[in-house]
Amino acid sequence: TPISSFLFSTHESVTTVDPYVKPYAADVLNGAPCRVRHLPMLLEDYRRRGDEDCFVFMGLDYYDQNNSPMCSQLKDLVRSFDHVILDYAGRYPTGAQCFQALELPSSFHRDVQV
């Protein structure tokens, strides 16, 4: 489900990258100007525009086509954003392992909710 469905405030731009999302483009979100894109592609195929300031990864569990974990490959991407939101099921071991593989600096604010 695209993140834009859950946003209720105003934003300049919202992009959902998900191989299973239906393609979508709009210039308005919640009645205000906003560049909205739903891109059916893998994260590693997405090329940043350069003006993004927040990264949201829902369901942190990142594997390649051979089912090998790729979470450490997200390290540079995650660290390049001013704001990062990572979501994973704590009871799902691969999500927790993926989170640990990111080796986030202690300066990252962590909120934990179970």
Disulfide bonds with the S-S distance in Angstrom:
Cys71-Cys98 1.31
